Amino acid sequence: MSIAYYKRFRMEIDLEFVSAPIPLPAGYRWVSWDWSVLEYHAWVKFCCFRTELDARIFPCLGEHDGCIQLMRDIASRRGFVPEATWLIARGDDYVGTVQGVIDYSGMGMIQNLGIVPEVRNLGLGTTLLIQSLNGFRRCGMNRGMLEVTADNIGAVRLYRRLGFRRARTLYRAVDEPK
């Protein structure tokens, strides 16, 4: 085994400047948090991340059971924010997921924003992120944050376009086979 280091950005946003929620395109609908949708969040998370770099950095994202356990852990946290936790559905399929928690400093923290590959580039990620950030704002939070792998250029571009600014650069050590 060898150790690889992955650069990640902690990005922050002033929630005062987040736009009002954006309607979903025709045929899509919001699904609010409820324990009955935990496994749908996990399935979408798995479909979004299993082939992405983040599944190497966070191995649980590359396994369906790992995503189920991660969702249980997030939803059981004392700082879990149901108002910032959403699914996007199209018909009977779920195509987008995001979770929100309050971090140790009282900021709203986006967790695992993902859109399944088949419906990317339709603006759903933007809409989902704004929906979650507005959930934090409705709960009285002033600032939001997230972490993103620096090599995820599309995500970094989206976050900057919406007003996120890099607050810190972090490095995540990962054991990788030689």
N, C-alpha and C positions, 0 to 999 in steps of 0.2 A: 504494500500500500504506500501511496505517497499522498502528500497533503497539497491540495490546490486551494488558492484563495480567490474568492469572487467578490468583486467590488459591488457594493449596494449603496443606494442613496436613501437617506431619510429625507423625505420631502414634507413640507408643511404648507398650510393654506389658512388664511383668515376667512372664517366662514361667513363674515359679513358680506363678502364680495362674491359668494357663490350664487349663480343664477337660480331663478325659480325652477322647480321641476319641469322637465321636458316631457311632453306626451310620447308614449311609445308609438311606433309605426302600426298601421292597421294589421290586425292578426296577432299582435303580441299583447300580453297582459301582465300586470304586476301580481306577485304572490307574496304577501307579507309573512313575517316570521310566525311560526307556530311549531311546536315540537313534532307535529305530524309531517312536516316537510323536511326534517333533518336529513333523511336519506336522499332526498332529491338534491339538496345542497351538496351533499357528499358526492353524488353521482356526477353532477355538473362540474364540480371542482376536479374530480378525477379526469373527466373527458377534456377539460380545459388544459390541465397541466401535465398529464402523463407523458407527453412527448416533448415537453418544453425543458429548458435549462433549469428552471426552478425545481423540477422533480429530482435533479441531481443534487441540488443544494439542500432541498428539504425532501428526503426520500419518501416521506408519508404521502406526498402529493402524487407519486407515481404508482400508488397502490390503492385500490378501491377501499379495502379495509382500513388503510391508513387515513384516508379521507373521512371515513365514517368516524373514526376515533378523534380525529382533529376537530370535526364538527361538534362532537359531544363535548370535547374539552372547551371549545370556544363558547358554546351555548351555556355551559355550566359555570363559566367564570363570573365572579362577582360583578365585574364591569361590563358584562355583555349588554349591548344596546339593540333590543329588538326593532326599534324604529329606524335603525340604520342597516338592517339585515333584510335582504330582498332576493327573490328569484324573479327571473323573467321567463314567462312561458309562451309557447307558440303552439296552439292546439293542445294536445296532450303531452307535448314534449317540453322539457325545461332546458333553456339555452343560455342562461346567465345567472351568476351568483355573486353575492358580496355579503360580508359580515362586518359588523361594527362593534368595537369594544372601547371602553375608556381606558387609556393608558395610565401609568402611575402618576403622571403630572396633571391629569384631568382633561387631557385632549382626546378628541374622538379619533380613533385609529382604524383605518380601513384594513380589512383582512381579506386576502384571497379574492380579489376582483377577477372574474373570469367570464369570458364569452366563448362558447364552443366554436371550434374552427369553421364549421359550416355556415355560420351567420356573422362572422367577423366583418368589419369594414362597412357596417350598416348604421353606425352611430350608437349601437346598443351599449357599448362600454361607457361612452360619454353620458348617456341617459342614466345608466345604472349608478355610476359614480355620483352624479348630481343628486339622484334620489337618496343615496346613502348620506351624503354630506348634509342635505336638508333635514334628514332624520336627526343627525347630531345637533343641528341648529335648533330644531323643535324641542330638543331635550335641554336646551340652555347652554350648550357648549359654544365657545368663541373660536376655537382653532381645531383644525383637523390635520392628520398626518398619515403617512404610509411609508412603507419601505418597498423599494423596487430594485431589481438587479440592473446594474448599469448597462449591461449588454442588451437589455430588453428595450431597444430603441423606440419601438412603437408606443409602448406604455409610457416611457419617459416623456416622449413628445406629447402624448395626450395629457399627462399630468401638468406639464408646463403650460400647455395651451389653456387649461382650465384655471391656472393661477397658482399652482403649487410651485414652491421654490425649494431648492436643495438647502437643507439645514446642516447636514452632516454627511460625510462619506464613511462607510463602514466596510469592513472586510470579513467575510464569512469563510472560515476554514472548513474544508470538506475532505474527508478521506476518500481517495480514488484509487482504483487498481492501477498498477504500473503498466 
